[in-house]
Amino acid sequence: MGRKRPRRRAPQPRSQAGGAGDVRAVYRGGGVHTRGEYSAVPCGYGHNIPHRLRYLLRKQIGRLLFSLSKVRIPVQICFCHIRLNRHNTDTILTHLIKKTPGKAAESRFRCPISTAMRITELPQFKVIESVALSRADGYKTTDNNIYRAHPQDGPATYSKYDGKGPLVVRVFSFSYRKGIPEDPSGNGGGYVFDCRSTHNPGRYEPYKKLTGLDEPVIRFLEDDGEILKFLDHVYALADHHVNRYMQRGFTSLMFCFGCTGGQHRSVYSAQHLAEHIHRKFGVEVHICHREQHIEQVLPAKQ
């Protein structure tokens, strides 16, 4: 008699998404504005979700929990469901708790997959809104703070520069050959913009003896257009800075424009920024074209 051939097991049906034993996430029901159902579905087992899901969790996760409990490794498992059969979930939880007697606990809360709840609303991510009333470092604090800080950060330190006002803006033009101007306010300086990347009218004979305040030089620079794009970025920075200084009550702000000789491009840029700030914010502006020995004051508007 020959050996009896073993019976060949019938092949398991496979789904289009993967082979038997693979796990994929499936969304069933609901729409963009309605609740649906998320669940883990073993590919190749059809749609008999409750029975196969119980088998997968009880056999595989149960063994893993039992092994980890022996070496005292804490484990946290989250069952995310919205409309699954509650009886099936309770059966799984009961089985897993029995696997680790005295070491497992159960917590129930709303599923974060729900469209009506965000992950930050879970209990463990709840933000504590208690306000710190004092500083541990002992620094003096202030009530005049224009910034929106987190309540737990406590009050900001007191600044002797806040609330002094009014603001005075100083705008300089200079030559890089003779160095950057010093800040007469004692604050250590401010913005320094390099105009040497723009088209230089000083390279052409008709403009050599003129400055950035003269009409032919102004027409040359504006027809070229490069310095206008340069100043658009400067205006954006200056507007934000002046506005913030006025809010905090600071008294001094400095802008410097430099070029090769301090005669054409820097003079044009400094003059136009000063007029822009005075026209938009109405603050007092001091203009100094250092290499041309020209000074001008634009008084504050009442």
C-alpha positions in Angstrom: 0.0 0.0 0.0 1.3 3.4 -0.9 1.4 6.3 1.5 -1.8 8.2 1.8 -1.6 11.7 0.3 -2.5 14.5 2.6 -5.6 16.3 1.8 -4.9 19.6 0.1 -6.5 22.5 1.9 -8.8 24.6 -0.2 -7.2 28.0 -1.1 -8.4 31.0 0.8 -10.2 33.7 -1.2 -8.0 36.7 -1.7 -9.1 40.3 -2.0 -7.8 42.7 -4.6 -5.9 44.8 -2.1 -3.5 42.1 -0.9 -2.9 38.5 0.1 -4.2 36.5 3.0 -2.8 37.6 6.3 -2.1 41.2 5.3 -3.9 43.9 7.2 -5.3 47.0 5.6 -7.4 49.9 6.8 -11.0 50.0 5.4 -13.5 52.8 5.5 -17.1 51.9 5.2 -20.1 54.2 5.1 -20.4 57.9 5.7 -19.1 60.8 3.7 -17.2 64.0 4.0 -19.7 65.5 6.4 -21.1 62.3 8.0 -19.6 59.8 10.4 -18.4 56.5 9.0 -16.7 53.4 10.3 -13.0 52.6 10.4 -11.8 49.1 11.2 -8.8 46.8 10.7 -9.8 44.1 8.1 -7.6 41.0 7.3 -7.3 40.9 3.5 -8.5 37.7 1.9 -11.1 36.9 4.6 -14.0 38.7 2.9 -16.2 41.0 5.1 -16.8 38.7 8.1 -15.2 41.4 10.2 -16.4 40.7 13.8 -15.4 37.0 13.9 -12.0 37.4 12.2 -11.2 40.6 14.1 -11.8 38.8 17.4 -9.6 35.9 16.3 -6.8 38.2 15.2 -6.8 40.2 18.5 -7.3 37.3 20.8 -4.7 35.1 19.4 -2.0 37.5 18.2 -2.3 40.5 20.5 -3.2 38.3 23.4 0.0 36.4 23.1 2.1 39.6 22.8 0.5 41.1 25.9 1.2 37.9 27.9 4.8 38.0 26.9 5.3 41.7 27.6 3.6 41.4 31.0 6.3 38.9 32.1 9.1 41.5 31.6 7.0 44.3 33.0 6.8 46.4 29.9 3.8 48.8 30.0 1.5 48.5 27.0 -1.4 50.7 25.9 -3.9 49.6 23.2 -6.5 51.9 21.7 -9.6 50.4 20.1 -10.8 53.1 17.7 -14.4 52.5 16.6 -17.5 54.6 16.0 -20.3 52.2 15.1 -18.7 48.7 15.6 -20.7 46.2 17.5 -20.2 47.0 21.2 -20.6 43.3 22.2 -17.6 42.3 20.0 -15.4 45.1 21.5 -16.4 44.1 25.1 -15.6 40.5 24.4 -12.1 41.4 23.1 -11.4 43.7 26.1 -12.5 41.1 28.5 -10.3 38.5 26.9 -7.2 40.7 27.0 -7.8 41.7 30.6 -8.0 38.1 31.6 -4.6 37.5 29.8 -2.9 39.9 32.2 -4.8 39.7 35.5 -4.2 42.5 37.9 -2.1 44.4 35.4 -4.7 45.7 32.9 -7.1 48.5 33.1 -9.8 49.8 30.8 -10.6 53.4 29.8 -13.3 54.5 27.4 -13.5 57.8 25.7 -14.8 59.2 22.4 -13.0 58.1 19.3 -10.6 60.7 17.9 -11.5 59.6 14.3 -14.8 61.2 14.7 -15.1 64.4 12.7 -16.5 66.2 15.7 -13.4 65.7 17.8 -9.7 66.4 17.4 -6.8 64.5 18.8 -5.8 67.5 21.1 -9.2 67.1 22.8 -8.3 63.8 24.3 -7.8 63.8 28.1 -4.1 63.2 28.0 -3.6 66.2 25.6 -5.8 68.7 27.5 -4.2 72.1 27.8 -4.0 73.6 31.3 -5.1 77.2 31.2 -4.0 78.2 34.7 -2.1 81.5 34.6 1.3 81.8 36.3 1.1 84.9 38.5 4.8 85.4 39.3 8.2 84.5 38.0 10.4 82.0 39.7 13.6 83.9 38.7 12.5 87.0 40.7 12.6 89.4 37.8 10.2 92.4 37.8 7.2 91.9 35.6 5.0 94.2 33.5 1.3 94.4 32.7 1.9 96.3 29.4 2.6 93.4 27.0 1.3 93.6 23.5 2.3 90.1 22.6 -0.1 87.1 23.1 1.8 84.6 25.2 0.8 81.2 26.6 -0.8 81.5 30.0 1.7 79.0 31.5 4.6 81.1 30.4 3.6 83.7 33.0 4.1 87.5 32.8 6.8 89.1 30.7 9.8 90.9 32.3 9.6 94.6 32.7 11.5 96.6 30.1 12.8 100.1 30.8 12.4 101.0 27.1 8.6 100.3 26.9 6.2 103.2 26.9 8.7 106.0 26.7 7.7 107.4 23.2 7.2 109.2 20.9 9.2 107.4 18.2 12.0 109.2 16.3 13.3 107.5 13.1 16.8 108.2 11.9 17.7 107.4 8.2 21.3 107.6 7.0 23.1 107.3 3.7 26.8 106.5 3.7 29.8 105.2 1.8 31.1 101.7 2.7 34.6 103.0 2.2 34.2 105.2 5.3 32.3 102.8 7.5 28.8 102.3 8.8 27.4 105.3 10.8 27.2 105.1 14.5 23.9 105.1 16.3 23.6 108.4 18.3 20.8 107.0 20.5 23.2 104.5 22.1 21.1 101.5 21.2 23.8 100.0 19.0 22.4 100.6 15.6 19.5 99.3 13.4 18.9 98.2 9.8 21.8 98.4 7.3 20.9 97.9 3.6 23.5 97.4 0.9 22.6 99.2 -2.3 25.6 98.1 -4.3 23.8 95.3 -6.1 21.7 97.8 -8.0 22.6 99.6 -11.2 25.0 102.4 -10.4 24.5 105.8 -12.3 27.9 106.9 -11.0 29.5 104.9 -13.7 28.2 107.2 -16.4 29.6 110.7 -17.0 26.4 112.7 -17.0 25.7 111.7 -13.4 29.1 111.8 -11.8 28.7 115.2 -10.2 25.0 114.7 -9.2 23.4 112.9 -6.2 20.4 110.8 -5.6 18.4 113.9 -4.8 18.8 115.3 -8.4 16.1 114.7 -11.0 18.3 113.1 -13.7 19.6 110.5 -11.2 16.1 109.8 -9.9 14.9 109.4 -13.5 17.8 107.0 -14.3 17.2 104.8 -11.2 13.4 104.6 -11.6 13.6 104.0 -15.4 16.0 101.1 -14.7 13.5 99.8 -12.0 16.0 97.6 -10.1 16.1 99.9 -7.1 12.3 100.1 -6.9 12.1 96.3 -6.4 14.9 96.6 -3.8 12.9 99.2 -1.9 9.7 97.3 -2.0 11.3 94.7 0.3 12.8 97.4 2.5 9.3 99.1 2.9 7.8 95.8 4.1 10.4 95.4 6.8 10.4 99.0 7.8 6.6 99.2 8.0 6.4 96.2 10.4 9.2 97.5 12.5 8.0 101.0 12.8 4.5 99.8 13.7 5.8 97.5 16.4 8.0 100.2 17.9 5.1 102.6 18.1 3.0 100.0 19.9 5.7 99.3 22.5 6.4 103.0 22.9 10.1 102.9 21.8 11.8 106.2 21.2 14.5 105.4 18.5 14.8 103.4 15.3 17.7 103.6 12.8 17.9 102.7 9.1 21.2 103.0 7.0 21.7 102.7 3.3 25.2 102.2 1.9 26.7 102.2 -1.6 30.2 102.6 -3.0 30.5 106.4 -2.7 27.4 107.3 -0.7 26.3 109.6 -3.5 23.6 108.1 -5.7 21.9 104.9 -4.8 22.1 105.2 -1.0 21.0 108.8 -1.1 18.0 108.0 -3.2 17.0 105.0 -1.0 17.4 106.8 2.3 15.4 109.8 1.1 12.5 107.8 -0.2 12.3 105.5 2.8 12.3 108.6 5.1 9.5 110.2 3.1 7.6 106.9 3.0 7.7 106.4 6.8 6.8 110.0 7.5 3.8 109.9 5.1 2.5 106.6 6.4 3.0 106.8 10.1 3.4 110.6 10.8 6.4 110.2 13.1 9.4 112.5 13.3 12.1 111.4 10.9 15.8 112.7 10.8 17.6 112.3 7.5 21.4 112.4 7.2 23.3 112.0 4.0 26.6 111.8 5.6 29.0 111.9 2.6 27.0 114.8 1.1 26.8 116.7 4.4 23.1 117.1 4.1 20.7 116.9 7.0 16.9 117.3 7.1 14.2 116.8 9.7 10.6 115.8 8.9 8.5 116.9 11.9 5.9 114.6 13.5 2.3 115.2 12.3 -0.1 116.4 14.9 
